[in-house]
């Protein structure tokens, strides 16, 4: 079994979760951490068992021993950091949102394809057992025709104008941070919408605090997606069908649940609690693709990432959400 030396670009909460996932994979070597602060890099490396620490991202990307880099910087830096790693010949898995807009994402993908380097967006849901179960149930036809999907994610963070959640220059706002999840639900279970109408409410920094969008599909199906930093509803997705309903939810990363309610039958509930919060499956897929000399994953292909960012762009255009990077 070939072992791959992993680098972490931008240590933080998400990087800690991902590193814990790497620890359960025998072919993943926790090798190097890069941060804008050498002290922060050293602490993360010590806490999680990485061998090397770098005080710049450039040093991490230039290390010839690093095989693949996980990027978890704020959305507004994903394009810059992904391009840095690709130009240094490193395979990349980059956190969502992949980029600020479709121009950035398409440029990243084109660069990876031109150089023959693997690139994948770090989308958590498609790898999880609850998501696979939901898809299996829908594909079985037991629920009948899907008529409406309602996806939502909201929580109330402390307000800090400089925090990436409220800082427009960092891609701040609920849509790219958490609203992306119900959008992923709609694209996964229903496909690309034919029409999108969206409205947003804005914080005092100018960042979008709440957004609600309605997707219309020409097969007479609707979807509504909602994200907010002003309510505390949690995360989930209700799929309403001709013969019954299905709820797909989780308590943030744990307690994955699928609840099936068929007309005239008792409810069925499926519960999943994967090890390492399920993050190891993303890294496992990256290394599998590298073993097979693939440039993209079949689970999160480039086409899905392009459809996702284009859908987010359509929501932003309808709701009047703008970032400096759009200019």
N, C-alpha and C positions, 0 to 999 in steps of 0.2 A: 504494500500500500504506500503510494507516494505521499509524503508529508508536505504540507504547504506552510510557509512562514507568513503569518498574518501581521499586518500593520494596522493600527488604529489611528485615524486622523481626527483630532478634536475629542479628547476624553471628556465624558460627562455621563449623565444618567442613562441615555440610550446606549452609549458605548459600553457602560458597565453591564447592561442587560445582554448585549451582544457578546461581550467577552465571556460571560457566564455560559452562554450557549457554546462558544468555542471550546470551553473546558471539557465538554462531554464528548467531543469528537476526537478519536484517536489519531486522525491524520491532520489535525490542525495544531500548529505550533504557535504559541503566543510569543511573538518575536519582538515587535517594536511599537512604540507609542510616539506620536508627534503632536505637539501642542505649541501655542504661541508663548507658553510659559514653561521653561525647563523644570521648574519646581512642580508644576501641575502634572507634567508628563512623568516625572520620577515617582510622584505619589501614586498615580494610576498604575504605573508599571509594578510598583511594590505591592500595591493592594491586590493586583490580579495576576501577578506572576509573569509579566513580560520581561524580556531580557535586556532590551535597549530603550533608551529615552532620548528624544530629540526636542530641542527648544524652538524648532521651526518646522513647518510642514514641508519645506523644500528639502531639508535633510532627510526626512522620512522617505519622501518620494524618490530621492536619489540613492538610497541604500540598495546596493545590488543584490543583497540577500533577500529582500522583501519580495514575495510572490504576488500577494493580493492585499489591497487596502480597503478597509471599511471606513466610509466617510460619514460623520455625524455632526458636521458644523451646521450653523443656521442655514435656512433655505437660500438666502441671498448669496451664500458663498459656495453652494453646491457646484455651480458651473465652473467657477475659477478653480476649485480644488479637484474636481473630476478631470478637468483638462490638464492640470498640473501632473496628476498621477498617470494619465494616459500618455502624455508626452514623455514620461519617464519609463514607459513600457510596463506599467503595473496594471494588472487586472483590478477592476473596481466594482464594489457593491456600495451604492450611495443611498442614504436615507431618503425617504419621501419628505416633502415633495421633491421630485428629481431635480427640478429647476423652478425658476420663478415663472417662466412662460414657455410656450412651445418653441420659440426661437432658440432658447438655451438648450432645451432637451434635444431637439433635432440636431443641433450643432454637436452636442456631446456624442450622440449616437453615430453621427457621420464620422466624427474623429475616431471613435473606437473601431468602426468598420474599416475605415481607410488604413488604420495601423494594424488591423487584425488582432485586436485585443478584446478580451471579454469585458462586458459591462452589463450590470443589472441594477434596477431600482430595488431597494430593500423594502418590498411590500410584505408585511407580516401575514395578512389574512389568507392568501391563497394556499399557504403551506399548512394551515391548521386543520385538525380533524373535524372541528365543528363546521368549518366552511365546506369541507369536502362532503360531509354528511348532508348539509343543506342542498348542495348541488345535486347529490345523488337522489334526494327526495324529489326535487323539482323535475329532474330528468326522468324519473320513474312515471310521471304523469298522474300520480295518485291524487294530487291536489287540483288537477285540472288547470284550466287557463289562468295565468296570472293576470289580475286586474289592477292591482295597485301595490307599490312598494313604498314604505315609509322608513327612511334611514335617518339616524340622528346620533349626535355626539356633542355633549356639552358638559362643562364644569366651570367653577368659578375660581380662577387663580387670583392671587393678590395683584393689585394694580401697580405696575412699575413702568413708567414711560420708556425706560431704557431697555426693558426686557424684550426679547425677540418676539413675544406674543403680541406686543403693543407697538413695537417700533416698525414703522412702515418701511424704512430703509433696509430692514432685516427680513422683509417678507411677512411682517406682522399681520395678525388677524386670525380669526378662527378657521377660515376656509382652508388654507394651505396646511395649517397645523393639525386640525382634527376633522374639519369638514371633508377632507379627502377620503376618509373612511366610508361615510355613506355614499359618496360618489363612486368609490370602488364597488360597493354593494350593487348599485344600480347598473354599472357597466358589466359586472360579472354575471348577474342574474337576468338582466334584461337587454343589455347591449347599448349601443350608442343611441341617444334620444334624437328624435326628428326635430324637436323644438324645445327651447329652454327659456323660462321666464324666472327672473330672480330679483330679490330685493335685499338690501342690507341696512343695518344700523351701525353707526360709526362711533368710536370712542373719542375722547378729547384729544388724542394724539393724531387722529385722522385714520387710524387703523380700523378695519372692519371688525366689529365686536360680535355681531350676529348676522347670519345670512340664511335665507330660506329660498329654495329654488324648486320649481315644478318642472318635471320632464314629461313631455308628451311623446308617445310612440304611435306610429300610424296603425298599429294593430289594436288600437282602442285600449291601450294600457297607459297608466300614469305612474309617475314616481315623484315623491317629495323628499327632499334632503334638507336637513337642518343642522347647523352647528352654531355654538355660542359660548362666549365666556361670561355670560350673565345669568345663566340658569345651570342647574346641577342635575340634569336628567340621566347622565351616564351615557352608555353606548349600546346601540342595538339596531335591529332592523326587523320590521314587521312586513311580511309578504302575504297579501290578501288574494285569495284565489277562488275560483268558481266552486270548488268542493270543500273548502276549508282554508285554514290559515297556518302560517309558520312564523315563529319568532326566533331570530338568530341573535344571540347576545353574549356578552361576557362582562365580568367585573374587571374593567381595564384589561390586563393581560391574562388573568386567571379565570377559573370557573366558566369555561366555555359551555354554552348551552344551546340546544336546538329543541324547541317545543312545537310539537305537531298537533294541530287541532282539526280533526276531520269531522264533518257533519255526521252526527249520530254515533260517534265513537268517543271513548275516553281519551283524554289527552295523553300523548306519549312524550317523554322527556329524555333527551340524550345529554349526558354531562361528560366533559373531557377536561383533564388537568395534566397536560404534558409537562415533562421535565424541562428545566431551563426556560420556562415560559414559552416554549416552542420556537425560540429564536435560533436554535441550532439547525433547524431544517433549512433556513435560508443559506447559512454557511455551507451546509452539506451539499446543497444544490450547486453553489458556486464551484466547489471542488470537484463535484461530479462532472460539471460542464468542462472544467479545465482538463480533467482526465480524458475527456472525449474530444478535446480540441474544438469545442463549440465557442462561438463568439457571443451567444445569447442563450438565455434559459427558455425552455418550452413552457415553464410554469408562469414566469413573468417575462414574456418576450418583449422586444423593443416596441412592437406594434401596440401592445397594451399600454405601455408607458406613454406613447405618443397620443393614443386615444384619450388617456386619462388627463394629460396636461392640456390637450385641446378642449376637453369638456370643462376643465377648471377655468380656462381662458374664456369660454363662452359664458360661464356663470359670472365671472368678473365683469365682462363687458356689459351684460344685462343689468347687473347690480351696481355698476359704477365704481368698481374696486380697482384702484391703480397703484402701481409700484414704480419707483424711479427707474428700475431696469426696463420698463416697457418703452421708454423714450428712445 
